[in-house]
Amino acid sequence: MNDSAAGGGAVPAGGPVAPGPGEGTRAVRAGLPEPVAYEPTLPGPVFAAHFHLPGEPTGPYTYGRHENPTWTRLEDAIGELEAPGRDDVTALVFPSGMAAITSVLFSQVRSGDAVVLPDDGYQALPQVRARLEAYGVEVRTAPTGGDAQLGVLEGAKLLWIETPSNPGLDVCDIRRLADAAHTGGALVAVDNTLATPLGQRPLELGADFVVASGTKQLTGHGDVLLGYVAGPRSGPMEAVGDWRKVMGTIPGPMEAWLAHRSISTLQMRVERQNATALSVAETLREHPDVTGLRYPGLPDDASHEIASRQMRGYGCVVSFTLPSRARAERFLGALRLVDEATSFGGLRSTAERRGRWGGDAVPEGFIRLSVGAEDSGDLVADLLRALEESAR
């Protein structure tokens, strides 16, 4: 794994920067305003549909659909995490991860363009594909593993990468793909939801956009729907901002404030959850009923080599397969410390039989487990007990 994880991070694409604070310090202080005597350190959410606006509309806040001070603080925080030390990067927040994803795709491509999507990514991407094709956009797909996208890049306008992929946890070489895409004139967007900016910084690896669902580990409490896009301030990001303004895909100020509050504990949560996920994966690897185990942190995982080069942490999600649908459902029902729920990245562990949604090409007994912040020993014991009970 990248040795910079405990310090200020890898050298960004814009060139060397002075050593900065560690990840924990950055997460705790990101996006906070300058101290003002007797004012809160993190001001409360601003609920405003409009602002005082005498004369020409030249100030920073004009109308609630355009901008909001609470968004600004959160966007500054996300920008600091995704691109520490760079002042040429901006972030835009959205009311969900899907709003962020579609804002990039539909603001950048037109009828006649070609887009490359993963065929093993988030299950809503097929619906996005159908919409793109209805608008005359050619959509090509390729699996994440093995950098298979290289074979379908020619003439594309935009390459969409999801690494690690959800739910299969395959990893691709962001820098290699970004270099190839840029050579052919394509933009590159990377879905960083599973890694978080503490686990991976795609902008440093050549991406034009980094996109994520803030609903997951970024906020981590299971109480906020949110998404974001970050990238260099000028150029393509301007079109994303225009898209948000025209379509009205804006977050509520309360959600933005909750997200900013939650980011302050991101480093502690990520460190704890990722360490426990590795312990869980090591335990499950030894169980005779578990097959198809995937976790990039395992030395024998197919994605480990690439993940170790470009990631600072391997994530909190472990996937594996039990012998049948019935066995998987008995296992989930026997768990006491793991809630049966969708999504991932929360403080409380969750798991689900992913095939129940019908949108992922996975076996009937495939389990996606999101490791929370419970004590590692307690969680491992609960998993082993549930495996034993479900085998009866």
The 8 nearest C-alpha neighbors of each residue, nearest first, counted from 0:
[[1, 307, 311, 308, 2, 310, 312, 306],
 [0, 2, 311, 3, 308, 4, 310, 307],
 [3, 1, 4, 0, 5, 311, 6, 8],
 [4, 2, 8, 6, 1, 5, 9, 7],
 [5, 3, 311, 2, 6, 8, 1, 7],
 [4, 6, 3, 21, 22, 7, 2, 8],
 [7, 5, 21, 3, 4, 8, 22, 20],
 [6, 8, 19, 21, 20, 18, 3, 22],
 [9, 7, 3, 6, 4, 10, 5, 83],
 [8, 10, 3, 11, 7, 203, 1, 4],
 [9, 11, 15, 14, 8, 12, 203, 16],
 [12, 10, 203, 13, 14, 9, 15, 82],
 [11, 13, 203, 14, 10, 205, 204, 202],
 [12, 14, 11, 15, 85, 203, 10, 16],
 [13, 15, 12, 11, 10, 16, 85, 203],
 [16, 14, 10, 11, 17, 13, 12, 84],
 [17, 15, 84, 18, 14, 10, 11, 19],
 [16, 18, 19, 15, 84, 7, 10, 20],
 [19, 17, 7, 16, 20, 6, 84, 8],
 [18, 20, 7, 17, 21, 84, 6, 83],
 [21, 19, 7, 24, 25, 22, 6, 18],
 [20, 22, 6, 7, 24, 23, 25, 5],
 [21, 23, 25, 24, 26, 266, 6, 20],
 [24, 22, 266, 26, 25, 21, 27, 267],
 [23, 25, 27, 21, 26, 22, 20, 28],
 [24, 26, 22, 28, 23, 29, 27, 20],
 [27, 25, 263, 23, 29, 24, 28, 262],
 [28, 26, 263, 24, 25, 29, 23, 264],
 [27, 29, 25, 26, 31, 24, 30, 263],
 [30, 28, 76, 26, 25, 31, 27, 79],
 [29, 31, 76, 75, 72, 73, 28, 32],
 [30, 32, 29, 28, 41, 72, 33, 40],
 [33, 31, 34, 30, 41, 40, 72, 42],
 [32, 34, 35, 31, 40, 30, 41, 36],
 [35, 33, 32, 36, 40, 38, 39, 31],
 [36, 34, 38, 37, 33, 39, 40, 32],
 [35, 37, 38, 34, 39, 40, 33, 32],
 [36, 38, 35, 39, 34, 40, 42, 41],
 [37, 39, 35, 36, 40, 42, 34, 41],
 [40, 38, 42, 41, 37, 43, 35, 34],
 [39, 41, 42, 38, 34, 31, 32, 35],
 [40, 42, 39, 31, 43, 32, 260, 38],
 [43, 41, 39, 40, 44, 38, 69, 32],
 [42, 44, 41, 45, 256, 69, 39, 253],
 [45, 43, 252, 69, 256, 253, 46, 42],
 [44, 46, 69, 47, 252, 43, 68, 67],
 [47, 45, 44, 252, 48, 253, 251, 67],
 [48, 46, 49, 45, 63, 50, 67, 62],
 [47, 49, 63, 62, 46, 50, 64, 67],
 [48, 50, 62, 47, 63, 61, 51, 60],
 [49, 51, 61, 52, 62, 60, 47, 48],
 [52, 50, 53, 49, 61, 60, 62, 56],
 [51, 53, 50, 56, 61, 54, 55, 58],
 [54, 52, 51, 55, 56, 50, 57, 58],
 [55, 53, 56, 52, 57, 51, 58, 61],
 [54, 56, 57, 53, 52, 58, 61, 51],
 [57, 55, 58, 52, 54, 61, 53, 60],
 [56, 58, 55, 59, 61, 60, 54, 52],
 [59, 57, 60, 56, 61, 52, 55, 53],
 [58, 60, 61, 57, 66, 56, 67, 68],
 [61, 59, 58, 66, 62, 67, 50, 68],
 [60, 62, 50, 49, 52, 56, 59, 58],
 [63, 61, 49, 65, 64, 48, 60, 50],
 [64, 62, 48, 65, 49, 66, 47, 67],
 [63, 65, 62, 66, 247, 244, 249, 48],
 [66, 64, 63, 62, 244, 61, 67, 60],
 [67, 65, 63, 60, 64, 62, 68, 70],
 [66, 68, 70, 69, 63, 71, 60, 45],
 [69, 67, 71, 70, 72, 45, 66, 60],
 [70, 68, 71, 72, 67, 44, 45, 252],
 [71, 69, 73, 67, 68, 72, 74, 255],
 [70, 72, 68, 74, 69, 73, 75, 67],
 [71, 73, 30, 75, 69, 74, 70, 76],
 [74, 72, 76, 70, 259, 75, 71, 30],
 [75, 73, 90, 71, 77, 76, 72, 91],
 [74, 76, 30, 78, 72, 73, 77, 71],
 [77, 75, 30, 29, 73, 79, 74, 78],
 [76, 78, 80, 74, 79, 75, 81, 73],
 [77, 79, 75, 81, 76, 80, 90, 89],
 [80, 78, 83, 76, 77, 82, 81, 75],
 [79, 81, 77, 78, 82, 83, 196, 76],
 [80, 82, 196, 78, 79, 200, 77, 83],
 [81, 83, 79, 80, 85, 78, 84, 88],
 [84, 82, 79, 85, 80, 81, 78, 19],
 [83, 85, 16, 82, 86, 79, 19, 17],
 [86, 84, 87, 83, 82, 88, 13, 79],
 [85, 87, 88, 84, 89, 82, 83, 232],
 [86, 88, 232, 231, 85, 89, 233, 230],
 [89, 87, 231, 232, 230, 86, 85, 78],
 [88, 90, 232, 229, 78, 230, 231, 87],
 [91, 89, 229, 74, 78, 228, 77, 230],
 [90, 92, 228, 227, 74, 229, 93, 89],
 [93, 91, 227, 226, 74, 228, 90, 250],
 [92, 94, 226, 249, 250, 95, 227, 99],
 [93, 95, 250, 225, 249, 226, 224, 248],
 [96, 94, 225, 226, 98, 224, 97, 93],
 [95, 97, 212, 226, 99, 98, 225, 211],
 [96, 98, 100, 99, 95, 101, 226, 212],
 [97, 99, 95, 101, 96, 100, 102, 93],
 [98, 100, 96, 102, 97, 226, 227, 101],
 [101, 99, 97, 102, 98, 103, 96, 104],
 [100, 102, 104, 98, 103, 99, 105, 97],
 [103, 101, 99, 100, 105, 104, 106, 239],
 [104, 102, 106, 101, 100, 105, 239, 107],
 [103, 105, 101, 107, 106, 102, 108, 100],
 [104, 106, 107, 102, 103, 108, 101, 109],
 [105, 107, 103, 104, 239, 102, 238, 242],
 [106, 108, 105, 104, 103, 109, 238, 235],
 [109, 107, 105, 112, 106, 104, 156, 110],
 [108, 110, 112, 111, 136, 107, 135, 105],
 [109, 111, 135, 136, 112, 134, 108, 137],
 [110, 112, 136, 135, 109, 113, 137, 108],
 [113, 111, 136, 110, 109, 156, 108, 137],
 [112, 114, 137, 155, 156, 138, 136, 111],
 [113, 115, 138, 157, 155, 156, 158, 139],
 [114, 116, 139, 158, 140, 159, 138, 157],
 [117, 115, 140, 159, 139, 118, 114, 158],
 [118, 116, 141, 140, 142, 119, 120, 143],
 [117, 119, 142, 140, 141, 120, 116, 143],
 [120, 118, 117, 142, 143, 164, 121, 165],
 [121, 119, 165, 164, 117, 118, 122, 161],
 [122, 120, 165, 123, 124, 119, 166, 164],
 [121, 123, 358, 124, 359, 120, 125, 119],
 [124, 122, 126, 125, 121, 127, 358, 97],
 [123, 125, 127, 126, 122, 121, 128, 120],
 [126, 124, 128, 127, 123, 129, 122, 118],
 [127, 125, 129, 124, 128, 123, 130, 122],
 [126, 128, 124, 130, 125, 129, 131, 123],
 [129, 127, 125, 131, 126, 130, 124, 132],
 [130, 128, 126, 132, 127, 131, 133, 125],
 [129, 131, 133, 127, 128, 132, 126, 134],
 [132, 130, 128, 134, 136, 133, 129, 127],
 [131, 133, 136, 135, 129, 134, 130, 137],
 [134, 132, 130, 131, 135, 129, 136, 128],
 [135, 133, 131, 132, 136, 110, 130, 109],
 [134, 136, 110, 132, 133, 111, 137, 131],
 [137, 135, 132, 110, 131, 112, 111, 134],
 [136, 138, 113, 132, 112, 114, 135, 139],
 [139, 137, 114, 113, 115, 136, 128, 140],
 [138, 140, 115, 114, 116, 137, 151, 141],
 [141, 139, 116, 118, 117, 115, 138, 142],
 [140, 142, 117, 118, 148, 147, 143, 116],
 [143, 141, 118, 117, 144, 119, 147, 140],
 [142, 144, 171, 169, 117, 146, 170, 147],
 [145, 143, 169, 146, 171, 142, 170, 147],
 [144, 146, 147, 171, 143, 142, 170, 172],
 [147, 145, 171, 148, 144, 143, 149, 172],
 [146, 148, 145, 149, 141, 142, 150, 143],
 [149, 147, 150, 141, 146, 151, 152, 142],
 [150, 148, 147, 152, 151, 146, 176, 179],
 [149, 151, 148, 152, 147, 153, 141, 146],
 [152, 150, 148, 149, 153, 139, 115, 141],
 [153, 151, 155, 149, 150, 154, 148, 180],
 [154, 152, 155, 151, 183, 150, 180, 149],
 [153, 155, 152, 156, 183, 113, 185, 184],
 [156, 154, 113, 152, 153, 114, 157, 185],
 [157, 155, 185, 113, 114, 112, 186, 154],
 [156, 158, 186, 185, 114, 155, 187, 115],
 [159, 157, 115, 187, 114, 186, 188, 160],
 [158, 160, 188, 116, 115, 189, 187, 157],
 [161, 159, 189, 190, 188, 162, 158, 117],
 [162, 160, 190, 164, 189, 163, 120, 159],
 [163, 161, 164, 170, 171, 160, 169, 190],
 [162, 164, 170, 168, 169, 161, 193, 165],
 [163, 165, 168, 162, 161, 169, 120, 167],
 [166, 164, 167, 120, 121, 168, 163, 119],
 [165, 167, 168, 164, 367, 318, 120, 121],
 [166, 168, 165, 169, 164, 318, 293, 119],
 [169, 167, 164, 163, 166, 165, 293, 170],
 [168, 170, 164, 163, 144, 167, 302, 143],
 [169, 171, 163, 162, 302, 144, 143, 168],
 [172, 170, 146, 144, 143, 173, 162, 145],
 [173, 171, 175, 174, 176, 305, 146, 170],
 [174, 172, 176, 175, 177, 171, 204, 201],
 [173, 175, 204, 177, 176, 172, 205, 178],
 [176, 174, 178, 172, 177, 173, 179, 146],
 [175, 177, 179, 173, 178, 174, 180, 172],
 [178, 176, 174, 180, 179, 175, 205, 173],
 [177, 179, 181, 175, 176, 180, 174, 182],
 [180, 178, 176, 182, 177, 181, 175, 183],
 [181, 179, 185, 177, 183, 182, 178, 176],
 [180, 182, 184, 185, 183, 178, 179, 177],
 [183, 181, 179, 180, 184, 178, 185, 177],
 [182, 184, 181, 180, 185, 179, 153, 154],
 [183, 185, 181, 182, 180, 186, 156, 155],
 [186, 184, 156, 157, 180, 181, 183, 155],
 [185, 187, 157, 158, 207, 156, 181, 180],
 [188, 186, 158, 206, 207, 157, 159, 177],
 [187, 189, 208, 159, 209, 206, 207, 160],
 [190, 188, 160, 209, 161, 191, 210, 159],
 [189, 191, 161, 210, 211, 192, 209, 160],
 [192, 190, 211, 194, 195, 193, 189, 210],
 [193, 191, 211, 195, 212, 194, 190, 215],
 [192, 194, 191, 195, 314, 163, 216, 162],
 [193, 195, 198, 314, 191, 192, 199, 196],
 [196, 194, 198, 197, 192, 191, 193, 217],
 [197, 195, 81, 199, 198, 200, 80, 194],
 [198, 196, 195, 199, 311, 22, 80, 266],
 [197, 199, 312, 311, 194, 195, 196, 310],
 [198, 200, 310, 196, 194, 197, 311, 201],
 [201, 199, 196, 202, 203, 81, 204, 198],
 [200, 202, 204, 203, 206, 199, 209, 205],
 [203, 201, 206, 204, 205, 200, 207, 209],
 [202, 204, 11, 12, 201, 205, 200, 10],
 [205, 203, 174, 201, 202, 206, 173, 200],
 [204, 206, 202, 203, 177, 174, 201, 207],
 [205, 207, 202, 187, 201, 208, 188, 204],
 [208, 206, 187, 230, 188, 186, 202, 205],
 [209, 207, 188, 230, 206, 229, 189, 210],
 [208, 210, 189, 229, 228, 188, 190, 201],
 [211, 209, 228, 190, 227, 191, 189, 208],
 [212, 210, 192, 191, 190, 227, 226, 96],
 [211, 213, 96, 226, 214, 192, 225, 215],
 [212, 214, 225, 226, 217, 215, 218, 211],
 [215, 213, 224, 225, 212, 223, 218, 221],
 [214, 216, 344, 213, 343, 217, 219, 212],
 [217, 215, 344, 219, 218, 345, 343, 214],
 [216, 218, 213, 215, 219, 195, 262, 265],
 [219, 217, 261, 216, 258, 262, 220, 213],
 [218, 220, 345, 216, 344, 217, 215, 221],
 [219, 221, 345, 222, 218, 346, 223, 261],
 [222, 220, 345, 219, 223, 214, 215, 218],
 [221, 223, 220, 224, 214, 219, 218, 257],
 [224, 222, 214, 254, 221, 225, 258, 257],
 [223, 225, 214, 95, 94, 213, 222, 226],
 [224, 226, 95, 94, 213, 214, 93, 96],
 [227, 225, 96, 212, 95, 213, 93, 99],
 [228, 226, 92, 99, 91, 93, 211, 210],
 [227, 229, 210, 91, 90, 209, 99, 92],
 [230, 228, 90, 209, 89, 208, 91, 210],
 [229, 231, 208, 88, 89, 207, 232, 236],
 [232, 230, 88, 87, 233, 89, 236, 207],
 [231, 233, 88, 89, 87, 236, 230, 234],
 [234, 232, 231, 237, 236, 235, 87, 88],
 [233, 235, 236, 237, 232, 238, 231, 230],
 [234, 236, 237, 238, 233, 239, 107, 231],
 [237, 235, 239, 238, 234, 232, 233, 230],
 [238, 236, 240, 235, 239, 234, 233, 241],
 [237, 239, 241, 236, 240, 235, 106, 242],
 [240, 238, 236, 242, 237, 241, 106, 102],
 [241, 239, 237, 243, 242, 238, 244, 236],
 [240, 242, 238, 244, 239, 243, 245, 237],
 [243, 241, 239, 245, 240, 244, 246, 106],
 [244, 242, 240, 248, 246, 241, 247, 245],
 [243, 245, 241, 247, 242, 65, 246, 240],
 [244, 246, 242, 247, 243, 241, 248, 240],
 [247, 245, 243, 248, 244, 242, 241, 249],
 [246, 248, 244, 243, 249, 245, 64, 242],
 [249, 247, 243, 246, 93, 94, 98, 250],
 [248, 250, 93, 247, 94, 251, 243, 64],
 [251, 249, 94, 93, 252, 255, 254, 92],
 [250, 252, 254, 253, 255, 249, 94, 46],
 [251, 253, 255, 254, 44, 69, 256, 45],
 [254, 252, 256, 255, 251, 44, 257, 45],
 [253, 255, 257, 251, 256, 252, 223, 258],
 [254, 256, 252, 258, 253, 257, 70, 259],
 [255, 257, 253, 259, 258, 254, 44, 252],
 [258, 256, 260, 254, 259, 255, 253, 261],
 [259, 257, 261, 255, 256, 260, 218, 254],
 [260, 258, 256, 262, 73, 261, 257, 255],
 [259, 261, 257, 258, 262, 263, 256, 41],
 [260, 262, 218, 258, 263, 259, 264, 257],
 [263, 261, 265, 259, 264, 260, 218, 26],
 [262, 264, 27, 26, 261, 265, 260, 28],
 [265, 263, 262, 267, 266, 261, 268, 27],
 [266, 264, 262, 268, 267, 263, 269, 26],
 [265, 267, 23, 269, 268, 264, 270, 22],
 [268, 266, 270, 264, 265, 269, 271, 23],
 [267, 269, 265, 271, 266, 270, 272, 264],
 [270, 268, 272, 266, 271, 267, 273, 265],
 [269, 271, 267, 273, 268, 272, 266, 274],
 [272, 270, 268, 274, 269, 273, 372, 267],
 [271, 273, 275, 269, 274, 315, 372, 371],
 [272, 274, 315, 276, 314, 275, 270, 271],
 [275, 273, 277, 271, 276, 272, 270, 278],
 [274, 276, 278, 272, 375, 277, 273, 279],
 [277, 275, 273, 279, 315, 278, 274, 370],
 [276, 278, 280, 274, 275, 279, 281, 273],
 [279, 277, 275, 281, 276, 280, 282, 274],
 [278, 280, 276, 282, 277, 281, 379, 275],
 [279, 281, 277, 283, 282, 278, 284, 276],
 [280, 282, 278, 284, 279, 283, 277, 285],
 [283, 281, 279, 280, 284, 285, 278, 286],
 [282, 284, 280, 286, 285, 281, 279, 289],
 [285, 283, 281, 282, 286, 280, 292, 289],
 [286, 284, 283, 282, 287, 281, 289, 280],
 [285, 287, 283, 288, 289, 284, 282, 290],
 [286, 288, 289, 285, 290, 284, 283, 321],
 [289, 287, 286, 321, 290, 322, 386, 320],
 [290, 288, 321, 287, 286, 320, 319, 283],
 [291, 289, 320, 292, 319, 321, 288, 287],
 [290, 292, 319, 320, 293, 289, 318, 365],
 [291, 293, 319, 290, 318, 284, 294, 320],
 [294, 292, 318, 317, 319, 291, 168, 300],
 [293, 295, 317, 296, 297, 300, 280, 168],
 [296, 294, 303, 302, 297, 300, 313, 306],
 [297, 295, 313, 294, 303, 298, 277, 300],
 [296, 298, 300, 299, 295, 294, 303, 277],
 [299, 297, 300, 303, 296, 295, 304, 301],
 [298, 300, 297, 301, 303, 302, 295, 296],
 [301, 299, 303, 297, 302, 298, 295, 293],
 [302, 300, 303, 299, 295, 304, 169, 293],
 [303, 301, 295, 170, 300, 304, 305, 169],
 [302, 304, 295, 306, 300, 305, 301, 298],
 [303, 305, 307, 306, 302, 308, 301, 298],
 [306, 304, 308, 307, 303, 302, 172, 309],
 [307, 305, 303, 310, 308, 309, 304, 302],
 [308, 306, 0, 304, 305, 310, 309, 303],
 [309, 307, 305, 306, 0, 310, 1, 304],
 [308, 310, 306, 307, 305, 199, 1, 311],
 [311, 309, 199, 306, 198, 312, 307, 308],
 [310, 312, 198, 4, 1, 0, 199, 197],
 [313, 311, 198, 310, 314, 273, 194, 0],
 [312, 314, 296, 295, 273, 198, 310, 194],
 [315, 313, 273, 194, 316, 312, 193, 198],
 [314, 316, 273, 370, 276, 272, 369, 344],
 [317, 315, 369, 368, 314, 370, 318, 276],
 [316, 318, 368, 294, 293, 367, 369, 280],
 [319, 317, 367, 293, 366, 292, 368, 316],
 [320, 318, 292, 291, 366, 365, 290, 293],
 [319, 321, 365, 364, 290, 291, 366, 289],
 [320, 322, 364, 289, 323, 327, 288, 365],
 [323, 321, 364, 326, 320, 288, 324, 327],
 [324, 322, 364, 326, 325, 321, 363, 327],
 [323, 325, 364, 363, 327, 326, 328, 322],
 [324, 326, 328, 323, 327, 329, 364, 322],
 [325, 327, 329, 323, 328, 324, 330, 389],
 [328, 326, 330, 324, 364, 325, 329, 321],
 [327, 329, 331, 325, 330, 326, 332, 324],
 [330, 328, 332, 389, 326, 327, 331, 333],
 [331, 329, 389, 327, 333, 328, 385, 332],
 [332, 330, 328, 333, 334, 329, 327, 339],
 [331, 333, 329, 330, 334, 328, 339, 385],
 [332, 334, 385, 330, 331, 329, 335, 389],
 [335, 333, 385, 331, 332, 337, 336, 381],
 [334, 336, 337, 333, 381, 338, 332, 385],
 [337, 335, 334, 378, 381, 338, 348, 347],
 [338, 336, 348, 349, 335, 334, 339, 350],
 [337, 339, 349, 340, 348, 350, 336, 335],
 [340, 338, 350, 351, 349, 337, 331, 341],
 [341, 339, 349, 338, 351, 350, 342, 343],
 [340, 342, 351, 343, 350, 339, 349, 353],
 [343, 341, 215, 340, 344, 349, 369, 345],
 [344, 342, 369, 215, 345, 341, 349, 216],
 [343, 345, 216, 215, 219, 369, 315, 346],
 [344, 346, 219, 220, 347, 343, 216, 221],
 [345, 347, 371, 372, 219, 220, 348, 344],
 [348, 346, 371, 345, 372, 349, 373, 337],
 [347, 349, 371, 370, 337, 369, 338, 346],
 [350, 348, 338, 337, 369, 339, 340, 368],
 [351, 349, 368, 339, 367, 369, 340, 338],
 [350, 352, 339, 353, 366, 367, 340, 341],
 [353, 351, 366, 354, 365, 355, 364, 367],
 [352, 354, 355, 351, 366, 365, 367, 356],
 [353, 355, 356, 357, 352, 363, 361, 359],
 [354, 356, 353, 357, 352, 363, 351, 358],
 [357, 355, 354, 358, 353, 359, 352, 122],
 [356, 358, 354, 355, 359, 353, 360, 122],
 [359, 357, 122, 356, 360, 354, 123, 125],
 [358, 360, 361, 357, 122, 354, 353, 119],
 [361, 359, 358, 362, 119, 354, 357, 118],
 [360, 362, 359, 365, 354, 363, 353, 364],
 [363, 361, 365, 364, 354, 360, 320, 323],
 [364, 362, 324, 354, 365, 323, 361, 352],
 [363, 365, 324, 323, 321, 320, 327, 362],
 [366, 364, 320, 362, 363, 352, 319, 353],
 [367, 365, 352, 319, 318, 351, 320, 353],
 [368, 366, 318, 350, 351, 317, 353, 369],
 [367, 369, 350, 317, 316, 318, 349, 366],
 [370, 368, 316, 343, 349, 348, 315, 350],
 [369, 371, 348, 315, 276, 272, 316, 368],
 [372, 370, 348, 346, 347, 272, 373, 345],
 [371, 373, 346, 272, 271, 347, 374, 268],
 [374, 372, 371, 375, 378, 347, 377, 348],
 [375, 373, 377, 376, 378, 372, 275, 379],
 [374, 376, 378, 275, 377, 373, 379, 278],
 [377, 375, 379, 378, 374, 380, 373, 381],
 [378, 376, 380, 374, 375, 379, 381, 373],
 [377, 379, 381, 375, 380, 376, 382, 374],
 [380, 378, 382, 376, 381, 377, 279, 375],
 [381, 379, 377, 383, 378, 382, 384, 376],
 [382, 380, 378, 384, 379, 383, 385, 377],
 [381, 383, 385, 379, 380, 384, 386, 378],
 [382, 384, 386, 380, 385, 381, 379, 387],
 [383, 385, 387, 381, 386, 382, 380, 388],
 [386, 384, 333, 388, 382, 387, 330, 383],
 [387, 385, 383, 389, 384, 388, 330, 382],
 [388, 386, 384, 385, 390, 389, 383, 391],
 [387, 389, 385, 390, 386, 391, 384, 333],
 [390, 388, 330, 329, 386, 391, 387, 385],
 [389, 391, 387, 388, 386, 326, 330, 329],
 [390, 389, 388, 387, 386, 326, 329, 385]]
